[in-house]
Amino acid sequence: MPDFNARFEAMRPDAPMPAKVTTTRTLMYLGGVSGLLLSLLFLMGLAAPAEALNEALDQQAALMAEEGVALAVDAEMMRAMMTVMALVTGLYGALSLLLGKRLRNRTVGVYWGTVVFQGLAGLLLVWALLGGELLMAVPLGFTIWMSVNMLSQEGRAYFGLL
């Protein structure tokens, strides 16, 4: 078995971070920053005055009525949806940045925290995908890729889990 010792090289304390873990870490940073920026965008929408929000919803209702679709969202419901989305995207962004930063520590807790975090994010994205949000396939693909990278032999060896 010519490559038998190569896995154990990743377990050395001075071993460099494998490419798969580095890729996951980079994607977690990008996803974290995107989540926080998206959360700020929702918060900006919440900061809009009620009159402006009602006016925008009336314009949307008029446009949708031309297409024969009734808009069943009022200003309070829109604010509630924006609040939930700001919390979800902000929490995802903060946890993703925290775990991405901590991946260098090489502890079992960080490893399993990342795997569980990606699993929960994947479940949320599958739920949205099944609800008709077809664009959720893109972040779901990245989430699956990060999970596979962490569960790979190199990823497990880096965290001492062979």
N, C-alpha and C positions, 0 to 999 in steps of 0.2 A: 504494500500500500504506500505508494510514493508520497501522497499528500497527507499522510496521517498526522505528522507533527505540525503542519501548517495551521491547523485549527487551534492548537494549543499555544502557538505564538501570540495569538490575539489575547490570551489570558495574562500575559506578562504585564506587570504594573506600568511599564514604560511603553507599552504597545501603542501605536497610533490608532486613532479612531478609524474603523473600517469605512470604506466608501458607502456602504449601504446605510450605516448609522449616520454618517455625515449628510447623506442625501435626506434622510428622515429629519435630521435636525434643521437643515436648511428649509425644507418644506414646512416644518412647524413654525419657524420664524416668519416665513412669508404668510402662512395662514393666520398666525397670531396678529401680525400687523394689519392684515386685511380685515380680520374680525373686529379689531379695535376701531379701525377707520369706518367700517360699516356701522358699528355701534354709534359712533359720533354722528354719522349721517342721520340715523334714526332719531338721535337726540336733537339734532337741528330741526327735524320735522316737528318734534314735540314742542320746540320753542316758538313755533309759528303761532300767531294769534288765532283765536277761535274763528274770527270773522274770515280770515284768509283761508283757513282750512275748509270752512263751510262753502266759501266761494269756489274753491278748487273742486270740492266734491260735487257742487251743483253743476259745474262745467262738465265734469266727467259723467254725471248722470244724464245731462243733455246729449252728450256725444254717444253714450251707450243707448239712449232711447231711440236715436236715429237708426241704430242697428237692431232694434227690437229687444234689447236686453234691459232689465230693470236693475238698478244699482241699489242694493239693500244694505249699504254701509252709511252710518251717520258719523258725525265728528267724534263722538265719544268712543264709538267702536274703533275708529281709525286710530285714535290716540292709544287705546288699550292694545291694539295690535302692534303699534310702533314701540310701545313700552316693552312688550314681551320680546319683540325682535331685538331691541337694543340690549336687553338683559342676556338673551341667548348668545348673540354675536359677541358681546363684550366679555361674557364669561368664557366662551370658547377662545377668544383672542388672548385673554390674560392667562388661562391655563396652558395654552399652546406655547406662549412665550416662556412661561415659567418652566415647563417640562423641557422645552428645547434648550434652555440655558443649563438646566441641571443634568442633561444627558452626558456631559463631560465627567460627572462625578463617578460614573460606573458602579452605582449601587443597584442592588436587586429591586429595591423599592422604586427607583426612578424607571427602571426597565419595565416592571409590571404596571406602574402608573401610566407610562406611555402606551403600553399595549392596551390597557383597559380604556384609556382616554380615546384612543383611535377606534376601538371597538364600539364604544358608546356613540362617538361621532358618526361612525358608519351606520349604526342602527337608526339614528336620527335622520340621516340622509336617505336611507332606504325607505323609511316611513314617508318622507317628503316625496321621494320618487314614485312610490306607490299611490300617493295622493294626487299625482298628475303633474308634478313639477319635474318635467323632463330635463331641465338644465342641472338638476342635482346629480346627474350622472357624472359630470366633470369632477366636482369635489369628491364624489364617492370613489371614483377611480384613483385619485390621489390618496385618499384615506386607505384604500385597500393596498396600494403600493407601499405606503409607510408601514402598515401592519405586516405585510410580507417581509419587508426589509428588517423589521425588528425581530420577527420570528425566524429569520434565516440563521443558518449555522454561524456565520460571521457575527451577526448581531448578538446571538446568545453567548458565543464565546467571549466577546468583548466584555460582557457583563458577568462572566464566570458561570454561565448556566449550561454548560455542555452536558 
